[in-house]
Amino acid sequence: MTFGFDFEYEEPDITDYFLMGAAGALLVTLFQFAASRLEGGPDL
């Protein structure tokens, strides 16, 4: 997966979108978990 640092532009594959989506969902889940822990809320 390239982020535009090389001069040859590659069309993003569906796997690139899937990996970015999975990483984003994981980050959101971790952020919500940390926020709920800081607020003393219930665990996920």
JOHU-V45677 format. One line per field, one symbol per residue. ss: DSSP state (~ for helix, > for strand, _ for the rest). burial: 1 if it has 16 or more other ideal C-beta (glycine too) atoms within 10 Angstrom, else 0. A space follows every 50 residues. Layout:
# JOHU-V45677
ss: ???
burial: ???
This chain:
# JOHU-V45677
ss: _____________~~~~~~~~~~~~~~~~~~~~~~~~~______
burial: 00000000000000000000000000000000000000000000
